[in-house]
Amino acid sequence: MRKAGVFTVLLALLAGINFSIWRTEQALASGQEVILELAPVDPRSLMQGDYMALNFALGEHIRPLLGDDKPATGHAVIRTNAQGVAQFVRLDDGQPLQDGELVLQFRYRQHRIQFATNAFFFQEGAGQRYEAARYGLFRVSDDGTPLLTHLLDEKLEKIGQTHVLD
């Protein structure tokens, strides 16, 4: 009887993990592309290898609106311009979205607004290539979850390769 319980729990865990992987793959394959302007804040970590800590300009519009009781997570409503770069519209208050608007999930951590991640790791020795990064390219799922896929230069061209999509 106990073995059946353990087997059921393991099966449920495996099903949950596979569902999460499937959702991520769906978002990468069919999520809407959104570009966020970024500002690198730390180009290197000697303890973790080469990486670029990311700070998103969009977060500077959101943080002052959160008040004293800052939520751990939230949603912003954005609109993309002709190049696909996100522009802040408002915090999501449950109102219906207008044409061209999209919901984007954010997290408030260490006094900063984060979208998907706060760092981009790259191969050792490739740091010089990523110094040109000015934007992050995201795929956004229907529920507003962003997934960082590439860094882009000032001409909105992809820098380097990822093993996820390339």
N, C-alpha and C positions, 0 to 999 in steps of 0.2 A: 504494500500500500504506500509506504514512504517513497519507494523508488518511482512509483507512478506520479507522485506529487512533484518530485524533483524533476522528472522528465517533462512534466507539463510546464513547470516554471521555465526550464531551459528552452523549451519549444516556443513559449510566449516571448521570451527574451530574444531569441533568434528571429522570430517574426517581426518584432518591433525594430530591431536593427536593420533588417532587410527593407522594411517599409520606409525607414528614415533614409536609407541609401537611395531607394527608388524615388522618393520625393526630391532629393538633392539632384539626382540625374535628370528628372523632369524639369526642374527649374533651370538647370544649365542648358538643357536642350531647347526649351520653349519659353523661358522667362524673358521678360522685356529687358532690352539693354538700356542701361542708364549710366551716364558718366557723371562722376562726382569730382569736383575740383579738390585737390589735396595739397597739403603742406607737410613735407617731411620734417620730423622733429628730432630724429636721432638716426644717423646713417649707419651705425655699426654697434654691435654688441659683441664684445670679446668672449663673453661666457656662452653665447648661443650661436656663434657663427655670424655670417653676414646677414643683415636684415635692415629694413627701413621701417622705423616707427611711423605710423600714418596719423595725421590729424586732418580732418575734412572741413573745408571751409563752410559747408552747409551747417555743420554743428554750431558755428558761431551765431547763426540766426536762431537756432533752437534753444540753446542753453539759457539765454536771458528770459525766455518765456516760461520756463519750468517752475519758477518760484522757489520758495524755501523747501518745500516738501518734494524734492526731485524724485520722480519715479525711476525704478531700475530699468524699465523698458517703456517704450512708447512708439507712436507712429506719427510721422510727418507727412503732410500732403505736399507733393512736388509736381512740377510741370517741367518738361524738357524743352529746351530751345531747338532751333533748327539743326544744330550739331549734335543734339542728344544730351547736352549738359543740363543737369538738374538745377532747377531754380526753386527756392523755398516759397511755398504759398501760405501754409498755416499748419498748426498742429492739428492732428486728426481729432475732431470733436464728435464724430459719429454722423456728421452731415453727409448727404450724398455727394459723391465726387462729380465734378463738372467734366465736360469733354476735355480730354488731354491731361487730366490729373491722375496721379498715381500715388498709392500709399507706400511709404518706405519705413520699415522698422528700424529703430535705433535703440542703443543701450547707453545709459549714463554710468560711466566708470571713471574713477579717479579724476573727477572734475572736468571730464571731457565727454563729448558725444561721440560714440563709435557706431560705425555701420559695418556689420559683418565681422570685421577684424580691426585690430589696432596696429598690425605689423604685416609686412610683406617680406618673406624670406626668399633669398636668392642664392645661387651657387657661389661658393667662396671665390673671390677674385673678380666677380661680375659687378661689383658695386659701382664702378665708374659708369657703366652702361645705364644704371638706374638713377643716377644723379639727374638725368634729364626728365624724370617723371614729374608730371604736373597734374595728372588726372588718374582716377581709378575707374576701370570699366567693370560694371556689375551686371549680373543677371538677376532680375527681381521676380520672385514668384508671385502668384496671385494673392497670397496673404501678406505681401510686402517684405518678405525675407530676402535681403540682398546677399549675393555671393560674389566676392571679388574674383574676377577671372584674369585680368591683365592690368598692367600699368601702362599709361599712355604719355607721350611727350606733348609738347605745346601744339603740335600739328594734329593731335588726336590719333597718332599712329602708335600701334602696339610696340612695346619694348620687350625684347626677348621672347621666350616661348613659355607656355605652360604645358604640363602633361595632361591637363584636364580637357582642353578643347582643341589644341593644335595637334 
